[in-house]
Amino acid sequence: MIAPALTAAVEAILREANERAILPYYRSLSSAQIDNKAADDVVTVADRESEALLTERLSALLPEAAVVGEEAAFADAAVLGRLTDGLCWIVDPLDGTNNFAGGQPPFGILVALADRGETLGGWILDCLTGRFCHAGKGTGAWVNGERVMAISSGEALPVAAISLIFLEPARREQIRQHIAPHYRLVDIPRCAAEQYPRLVLGTNDVSVFERTLPWDHAAGALFLNEAGGRCARPDGSAYRVDEFERPGIIGASSKRLFDDLARRLAALA
């Protein structure tokens, strides 16, 4: 169980990283402080400084836990082996970097605590608004200190944020033809730290993610499930942080909406 004292300590660390390593660079990055990490993906000096601070502080908080940071794993894939070794922190030091580098919201910080592939706790900070979401396995989901339960948008057609970026062209066309007509499609925020709260707070009803990297989904998936929504693989199996090479996650504000979308996706196979 995640103790309130641990959540308070993690929140303080996230807010420190935001104030010291992220916000000072917002809308003031030079071209030399932005690097191309991959096609349509960048990394900035803020990502690196935030991860360094988070790694130091979280390691001091729980010395027995390893740290799996996004940028450390990008530099050395062997870091990912820590996901199966035992207790570990999973850190996305600046989620939504493309938005941040473009001087636009949303962007945030995601931290999770996992043990041998299972997420125990998750913490999400919106860097500009200060909204703090957290969840502990079996202890519920919280936003700014208030317990929350997932709600739907209430619209006639469920609101769907479906990422098509990483899909093969044929799969993308299948989604457009056979899935899209049953939903009102909206743009994805390109920021899991924003997408998961949207599924809980009634902005979006469902979302589909192709890539399942642990720093993007560990905290948010737990937060959504603990809020009474459902986040799982399309076949209904649980999301595990050590199965990051396996594509596909559905997030939904209710079990019914999850089942409806899972059924439609299964029919495309």
C-alpha positions as CSV (number, residue, x, y, z in Angstrom):
1,M,0.0,0.0,0.0
2,I,1.2,3.5,-0.9
3,A,1.4,5.5,2.3
4,P,0.2,9.2,2.3
5,A,3.6,10.2,3.5
6,L,5.2,8.7,0.4
7,T,2.7,10.5,-1.9
8,A,3.5,13.8,-0.1
9,A,7.2,13.3,-0.6
10,V,6.8,12.4,-4.3
11,E,4.6,15.4,-4.9
12,A,7.2,17.7,-3.4
13,I,9.9,16.1,-5.6
14,L,7.8,16.5,-8.8
15,R,7.0,20.1,-8.0
16,E,10.7,20.8,-7.3
17,A,11.7,19.3,-10.7
18,N,9.0,21.4,-12.4
19,E,10.1,24.7,-10.7
20,R,13.9,24.1,-11.1
21,A,14.3,22.1,-14.3
22,I,11.2,22.6,-16.5
23,L,9.4,26.0,-16.1
24,P,12.6,28.1,-16.4
25,Y,13.0,26.8,-20.0
26,Y,9.4,27.1,-21.1
27,R,9.2,29.3,-24.1
28,S,12.9,30.3,-23.7
29,L,14.7,27.3,-25.3
30,S,17.4,27.9,-27.8
31,S,17.9,25.7,-30.8
32,A,21.0,24.3,-29.1
33,Q,18.9,23.1,-26.2
34,I,16.6,20.9,-28.4
35,D,17.8,17.7,-30.0
36,N,16.1,15.3,-32.4
37,K,15.7,12.0,-30.6
38,A,13.9,10.1,-33.3
39,A,11.5,10.8,-36.1
40,D,8.9,13.4,-34.9
41,D,10.4,13.2,-31.4
42,V,12.7,15.6,-29.6
43,V,14.5,15.9,-26.2
44,T,15.4,19.1,-24.5
45,V,17.7,20.3,-21.8
46,A,14.7,20.4,-19.5
47,D,14.0,16.6,-20.0
48,R,17.6,15.9,-19.0
49,E,17.8,18.2,-16.0
50,S,14.4,17.1,-14.7
51,E,15.4,13.4,-15.0
52,A,18.7,14.0,-13.2
53,L,16.9,15.8,-10.3
54,L,14.1,13.2,-10.1
55,T,16.5,10.3,-10.2
56,E,18.6,11.8,-7.3
57,R,15.6,12.7,-5.1
58,L,13.7,9.4,-5.7
59,S,16.8,7.3,-5.1
60,A,17.2,9.1,-1.8
61,L,13.6,8.6,-0.9
62,L,13.6,4.8,-1.5
63,P,17.2,3.6,-1.8
64,E,16.1,0.0,-2.3
65,A,14.3,1.0,-5.6
66,A,16.1,1.2,-8.9
67,V,15.2,4.0,-11.3
68,V,14.1,3.5,-14.9
69,G,14.1,7.0,-16.5
70,E,13.1,7.6,-20.1
71,E,16.3,9.3,-21.1
72,A,18.5,6.9,-19.3
73,A,16.8,4.0,-21.1
74,F,17.1,5.8,-24.4
75,A,20.9,6.1,-23.8
76,D,21.3,2.5,-22.6
77,A,18.5,-0.1,-23.2
78,A,20.0,-2.3,-20.5
79,V,18.3,0.1,-18.0
80,L,15.0,-1.5,-19.0
81,G,16.1,-4.8,-17.3
82,R,15.4,-3.1,-14.0
83,L,11.7,-3.3,-14.7
84,T,11.7,-7.0,-13.9
85,D,14.4,-7.1,-11.1
86,G,12.3,-5.8,-8.3
87,L,11.2,-2.5,-6.9
88,C,11.7,0.4,-9.3
89,W,10.7,4.0,-10.0
90,I,9.6,4.7,-13.5
91,V,10.2,8.3,-14.6
92,D,9.0,10.4,-17.5
93,P,10.8,13.6,-16.6
94,L,8.9,15.7,-19.2
95,D,5.9,14.1,-20.9
96,G,4.7,16.0,-23.9
97,T,8.1,17.3,-24.9
98,N,7.1,18.2,-28.4
99,N,4.4,20.5,-27.0
100,F,6.9,21.9,-24.5
101,A,9.5,22.6,-27.2
102,G,6.8,24.3,-29.3
103,G,5.9,26.6,-26.5
104,Q,2.4,25.0,-26.1
105,P,0.6,23.0,-23.4
106,P,0.0,20.3,-22.3
107,F,3.1,18.8,-20.7
108,G,3.7,17.1,-17.4
109,I,5.7,14.8,-15.2
110,L,4.9,11.1,-14.7
111,V,6.3,8.9,-12.0
112,A,5.3,5.4,-11.0
113,L,6.5,2.8,-8.5
114,A,6.5,-0.8,-9.7
115,D,7.5,-4.1,-8.3
116,R,8.5,-6.9,-10.8
117,G,6.2,-5.5,-13.5
118,E,3.2,-4.5,-11.4
119,T,2.5,-0.9,-10.8
120,L,1.9,0.0,-7.1
121,G,1.7,3.8,-7.2
122,G,1.4,6.5,-9.8
123,W,1.8,10.3,-9.6
124,I,1.1,12.8,-12.4
125,L,1.8,16.6,-12.3
126,D,0.5,19.1,-14.9
127,C,3.4,21.5,-15.1
128,L,1.4,24.6,-15.9
129,T,-1.8,24.2,-13.9
130,G,-0.2,22.4,-11.0
131,R,-2.9,19.7,-11.0
132,F,-1.7,16.7,-9.1
133,C,-3.2,13.3,-9.7
134,H,-2.1,10.2,-7.9
135,A,-3.3,6.6,-7.3
136,G,-2.2,3.6,-5.2
137,K,-3.0,0.1,-6.0
138,G,-6.2,-0.7,-4.1
139,T,-6.5,2.7,-2.5
140,G,-8.3,4.8,-5.1
141,A,-7.5,7.8,-7.4
142,W,-7.1,11.4,-6.3
143,V,-6.9,14.8,-7.9
144,N,-5.6,17.7,-5.8
145,G,-6.3,15.8,-2.7
146,E,-9.9,14.8,-3.5
147,R,-10.9,11.3,-4.3
148,V,-12.3,10.9,-7.8
149,M,-14.3,8.4,-9.8
150,A,-14.2,8.3,-13.6
151,I,-17.2,10.0,-15.3
152,S,-18.2,9.9,-19.0
153,S,-18.5,12.9,-21.2
154,G,-22.3,12.4,-21.5
155,E,-22.3,13.0,-25.3
156,A,-24.5,11.0,-27.6
157,L,-21.4,9.6,-29.4
158,P,-18.6,8.6,-27.0
159,V,-15.6,11.0,-27.3
160,A,-12.5,9.1,-28.6
161,A,-8.9,10.2,-28.6
162,I,-7.2,7.7,-30.8
163,S,-3.5,8.0,-31.6
164,L,-2.9,7.1,-35.3
165,I,0.7,8.3,-35.3
166,F,2.4,4.9,-34.8
167,L,0.0,2.8,-36.7
168,E,0.8,1.1,-40.0
169,P,-1.1,2.7,-42.9
170,A,-3.5,-0.2,-43.4
171,R,-4.4,-0.3,-39.7
172,R,-4.9,3.4,-39.7
173,E,-7.3,3.2,-42.6
174,Q,-9.2,0.4,-40.8
175,I,-9.6,2.6,-37.7
176,R,-10.9,5.4,-39.8
177,Q,-13.4,3.3,-41.7
178,H,-14.7,0.9,-39.0
179,I,-14.0,2.5,-35.6
180,A,-14.3,6.3,-36.2
181,P,-18.0,6.3,-37.2
182,H,-19.0,5.0,-33.8
183,Y,-17.3,7.9,-31.9
184,R,-16.7,11.6,-32.0
185,L,-13.0,11.7,-32.7
186,V,-10.9,14.4,-31.0
187,D,-7.3,15.3,-31.3
188,I,-4.9,13.6,-28.9
189,P,-2.9,15.9,-26.6
190,R,0.4,14.0,-27.4
191,C,0.8,13.9,-23.6
192,A,-0.2,10.9,-21.5
193,A,0.0,13.1,-18.4
194,E,-3.0,14.9,-19.9
195,Q,-4.8,12.1,-21.7
196,Y,-5.3,9.9,-18.6
197,P,-6.9,12.7,-16.5
198,R,-9.1,13.4,-19.5
199,L,-10.5,9.9,-19.3
200,V,-11.3,10.2,-15.6
201,L,-12.6,13.8,-15.6
202,G,-15.2,13.5,-18.4
203,T,-13.4,15.1,-21.2
204,N,-12.8,11.9,-23.2
205,D,-14.6,8.6,-23.0
206,V,-12.1,6.2,-24.7
207,S,-8.5,6.3,-26.0
208,V,-6.3,3.8,-27.9
209,F,-2.6,3.8,-27.5
210,E,-0.3,1.8,-29.9
211,R,3.0,2.3,-28.1
212,T,3.0,1.1,-24.5
213,L,6.3,2.4,-23.0
214,P,6.3,2.2,-19.2
215,W,7.1,5.8,-18.5
216,D,4.1,6.9,-20.6
217,H,1.5,4.5,-19.1
218,A,2.4,3.1,-15.7
219,A,1.1,6.0,-13.7
220,G,-1.9,6.8,-15.9
221,A,-3.1,3.2,-16.3
222,L,-3.2,2.7,-12.5
223,F,-4.8,6.1,-12.0
224,L,-7.6,5.3,-14.5
225,N,-8.2,1.8,-13.1
226,E,-8.3,3.0,-9.5
227,A,-10.8,5.7,-10.5
228,G,-13.2,3.0,-11.7
229,G,-12.5,3.2,-15.4
230,R,-10.7,0.5,-17.2
231,C,-7.2,0.4,-18.8
232,A,-6.0,-2.9,-20.2
233,R,-4.8,-4.6,-23.3
234,P,-7.4,-5.0,-26.0
235,D,-7.8,-8.6,-25.1
236,G,-8.6,-7.6,-21.5
237,S,-5.3,-8.7,-20.0
238,A,-3.7,-6.3,-17.5
239,Y,-1.1,-3.8,-18.6
240,R,2.3,-4.6,-17.1
241,V,5.3,-2.3,-17.3
242,D,7.7,-5.1,-18.2
243,E,5.7,-5.9,-21.4
244,F,6.5,-2.6,-23.1
245,E,7.3,-4.2,-26.5
246,R,3.7,-5.5,-26.8
247,P,1.6,-3.0,-28.6
248,G,-1.9,-1.8,-27.7
249,I,-3.7,-0.4,-24.7
250,I,-7.3,0.8,-24.4
251,G,-8.3,3.3,-21.8
252,A,-11.9,4.0,-21.1
253,S,-14.0,5.8,-18.5
254,S,-16.1,2.7,-17.9
255,K,-16.0,-1.1,-18.4
256,R,-18.9,-0.9,-20.8
257,L,-17.1,1.6,-23.0
258,F,-13.9,-0.5,-22.8
259,D,-15.8,-3.6,-23.9
260,D,-17.5,-1.9,-26.8
261,L,-14.2,-0.6,-28.2
262,A,-12.4,-3.8,-27.6
263,R,-15.1,-5.7,-29.5
264,R,-14.9,-3.3,-32.4
265,L,-11.1,-3.6,-32.5
266,A,-11.2,-7.4,-32.3
267,A,-13.5,-7.5,-35.4
268,L,-10.7,-5.8,-37.4
269,A,-8.2,-8.6,-36.8
